[in-house]
Amino acid sequence: MPDRPTARRPHAVVIGGSITGLFAAAALAEFADVTVVERDTLPEGPEPRRGVPQARHAHLVWSGGVKAFDELLPGLTAEIVANGARLVHIMGDMVSRAPNEVWFRRFTSTHHRNLVCSRDLLDAVIRTRVLADARITLRQNTTALALQGDQDRVTGVQVRTGDEELALPADLVVDASGRGSHAPRWLTDLGLPQVTEREVNAGVAYATRLYRAPGTAADSGFPLVNVQANAAKAPGRGGIIVPIEGDRWIVTLSGTRGGEPGPDPDTFTDFALALGDPVIGELIKDAEPLGEVATTRSTANRRRYYEKMRPWPDGFTVLGDAIAGYNPVYGHGLTVAAQCALSLRTVLRSTALTAPGTARRVQRAAARPVAAAWDLAVGQDAFYPGATDTPPNALERFLARFVDRAVATGARSPRALGALLDVMSLEKPATRLFSPDMLIPMLFGPKKPHLQGPPLTEPERKTAAPY
């Protein structure tokens, strides 16, 4: 008998070997053979790479992201922890001051956990796991130049490797190239209209330095220490200590226009001591620095509203930071990356990858986690002087006041804290803040007074004291 013809398996091209690109590749491999196009050479292990300059600063993955990690790649979180990362209870393992200068009590009744480690380690574990899939091929040192096709359908990508240019045909092209995405120009080159964009830029600058964990802090599960900036008192200044693998602390300081931290190592501790509370400066003043101060100013919130474009070509979608980048202080970029990939997989489990309209459905689905993180970031940053040409309207001002009150309630009510963290962790929509779990404590309690200082215990302070 003659062999039966075998249906061709679709082919997808992912532009960018970032975490967004890797998660997108993992989601796509269920439905297609995948080629990941990456302009740089990816390291073999947990090492810095040129395409991720922000990797030097503090990173965390909110619990909504942790959940998405394990839905995409079962057991991934445990694998990252086995390599040195840590799941940090929010707020039990944290000393945190909110933007309205309220200190959170260290309640332990919620399920929320942050995954914390260096970005280099996180990238390395995810990269190894994803690229072990035989259905995924990596093309390194390859730059995406343009989309192929027309305004109705994208059919592939024009790329350059060294001196050679060639076309990579694809049934679906995913742009996961981050903040520097060229998708707006590529789409207009195909005859499509310019995408609507919005920027809210609080003018935040970051300065980060690595320290050896002082005293016996590395052995004691030392808490994260976070002093957030207050948008009502510009310039806003904040900082965070994140204990990571290798018995190290990442210390990141931030400041808006007129209050930026600089690269001078001699002023780093002084800046930390001058925050709204000096706790971070006190903890690092006698600690051993490991290397120089790294700085960045690429912190604007910038969003492209692809989901609102009409028309939209089949065969093309944009995910992660290529849709929207956020002020890193809120720590939502990695969570949104994973949730965008989940949105992609969810759509493809109900709609064929090659079917008309599939790419538009993916784009609209990816806009939901993007919008949730965007609203949280912009809801704070829009209040800084010069952040936007369109100042907050009456509704936005009301919502900002409500969120402040929700934070003040959650700081001393574990029930309200659970609702607040559901939203902050990108597990549930912002409507959760108007649930009885928040409104009842807000209106009728709690009775506990606000803390007057950071809830860092005396034993914890002693573990961080130098020998």
Buried (B, 14 or more C-beta within 10 A) or exposed (E): EEEEEEEEEBBBBBBBBBBBBBBBBBBBBEBBBBBBBBBBEBEEEBEBBEBBEBBBBBBBBBBBBBBBBBBBBEEBBEBBBEBBBBBBBBBBBBBBBBBBBBBBBBBEEBEBBBBBBBBBBBBBBBBBBBBEBEBBBBBEEBBBBBBBBEBBBBBBBBBBBEEEEEEBEBBBBBBBBBBEBBBBEBBEEBEBEEBEEBEBBBBBBBBBBBBBBBBEBBEBEBBBBBBBBBBEEBBBBBBBBBBBBBBBBBBBBBBBBEBBBBEEEEBBBEBBBBBBBBBBBBBBBEBEBEEEBBBBEBBBBBBBBBBEBEEBBBBBBBBBBBBBBBBBBBBBBBBBBBBBBBBBBBBBEEBEBBEEEBBBBBBBBBBBBBBBBBBBBBBBBBBBEEBBEEEBEEEBEEBBEBBBBBBBBBBBBBBBBBBBBBBBBBBBEBEBBEBEBBBBBBEEEBEEEEBEEBBBEEEBBEBBEEE
